[in-house]
Amino acid sequence: MKVRTWPVVGVIFATLWVFVRGVSLTPTNLVGVFLAGLVVGLPVAFIFRRLYSKRLDLGRGIRALPYAGLYLGSFGWELLRANIDVSYRVLSPGMPIEPEVILVPLRVESDIAITVIANSITITPGTVTLDYDEATNALYVHGVNGRDPEAIADPIHTWEDYALELFNEDASPSDPPPDIVVSGGTRESTTDHQDGGIDDDR
């Protein structure tokens, strides 16, 4: 069922206003703040209605809600894990840190999906999105622990699986993600460095 987009956006604004106000969880307060949010949110959404598509597939939006929950749950877990990891590194100065930049090709193609994933990477401690390569549809990602580049890419691929369904992309989560590219190439092991001796070509 397709409905006009701007009233839906106005309701979303009102719902966000309830969270922003942080009111006590009583029916009277919640309804009052929600109605106040509608009074402001609906006119604002109407004024800026040209920024949205004219119609919204409400059924598609409802079907996407579980994937939004899965995305937020996966992101929240990775955010917690990354905070613990970075805190441990700060408290353990002797722990080796080998930063690396990797190129992560994406299966999502819409601007909103790419933006959501890029921001999720940057918000997560230990990683940051450096740039987006439009020609290859890939993100340049800097990771503080480059010893295992696949470990950096794994949560990104998981978020992308949910984003493919959430934003109704052409690709499917069953499509294998493209291989990442490590900027430093194949890493040599510590043993190779120690046992390799001096390079005669130097």
ChimeraX attribute file (.defattr): number of C-alpha atoms within 10 A of each C-alpha:
attribute: neighborCount
match mode: 1-to-1
recipient: residues
	/A:1	8
	/A:2	11
	/A:3	13
	/A:4	15
	/A:5	19
	/A:6	25
	/A:7	18
	/A:8	17
	/A:9	18
	/A:10	21
	/A:11	19
	/A:12	16
	/A:13	19
	/A:14	22
	/A:15	18
	/A:16	14
	/A:17	20
	/A:18	20
	/A:19	12
	/A:20	9
	/A:21	12
	/A:22	10
	/A:23	13
	/A:24	10
	/A:25	8
	/A:26	8
	/A:27	8
	/A:28	10
	/A:29	13
	/A:30	18
	/A:31	12
	/A:32	13
	/A:33	19
	/A:34	21
	/A:35	17
	/A:36	14
	/A:37	21
	/A:38	21
	/A:39	14
	/A:40	14
	/A:41	24
	/A:42	19
	/A:43	14
	/A:44	16
	/A:45	22
	/A:46	15
	/A:47	10
	/A:48	10
	/A:49	16
	/A:50	11
	/A:51	10
	/A:52	13
	/A:53	10
	/A:54	12
	/A:55	13
	/A:56	16
	/A:57	12
	/A:58	15
	/A:59	11
	/A:60	14
	/A:61	14
	/A:62	10
	/A:63	12
	/A:64	17
	/A:65	13
	/A:66	14
	/A:67	19
	/A:68	18
	/A:69	13
	/A:70	17
	/A:71	19
	/A:72	15
	/A:73	13
	/A:74	15
	/A:75	21
	/A:76	14
	/A:77	13
	/A:78	18
	/A:79	18
	/A:80	12
	/A:81	14
	/A:82	16
	/A:83	15
	/A:84	13
	/A:85	14
	/A:86	15
	/A:87	12
	/A:88	12
	/A:89	16
	/A:90	11
	/A:91	9
	/A:92	10
	/A:93	9
	/A:94	8
	/A:95	10
	/A:96	10
	/A:97	13
	/A:98	11
	/A:99	15
	/A:100	19
	/A:101	22
	/A:102	25
	/A:103	24
	/A:104	24
	/A:105	20
	/A:106	19
	/A:107	24
	/A:108	24
	/A:109	16
	/A:110	13
	/A:111	8
	/A:112	12
	/A:113	19
	/A:114	20
	/A:115	12
	/A:116	13
	/A:117	21
	/A:118	20
	/A:119	13
	/A:120	21
	/A:121	27
	/A:122	15
	/A:123	14
	/A:124	17
	/A:125	20
	/A:126	18
	/A:127	20
	/A:128	19
	/A:129	20
	/A:130	15
	/A:131	13
	/A:132	18
	/A:133	12
	/A:134	9
	/A:135	6
	/A:136	11
	/A:137	15
	/A:138	21
	/A:139	22
	/A:140	21
	/A:141	22
	/A:142	23
	/A:143	24
	/A:144	17
	/A:145	20
	/A:146	19
	/A:147	16
	/A:148	12
	/A:149	19
	/A:150	15
	/A:151	12
	/A:152	23
	/A:153	20
	/A:154	12
	/A:155	16
	/A:156	19
	/A:157	20
	/A:158	16
	/A:159	22
	/A:160	23
	/A:161	23
	/A:162	22
	/A:163	26
	/A:164	20
	/A:165	20
	/A:166	21
	/A:167	18
	/A:168	16
	/A:169	15
	/A:170	11
	/A:171	14
	/A:172	17
	/A:173	17
	/A:174	7
	/A:175	9
	/A:176	11
	/A:177	18
	/A:178	12
	/A:179	12
	/A:180	17
	/A:181	16
	/A:182	18
	/A:183	12
	/A:184	10
	/A:185	8
	/A:186	8
	/A:187	11
	/A:188	8
	/A:189	9
	/A:190	9
	/A:191	8
	/A:192	10
	/A:193	10
	/A:194	9
	/A:195	8
	/A:196	9
	/A:197	8
	/A:198	9
	/A:199	6
	/A:200	5
	/A:201	4
	/A:202	4
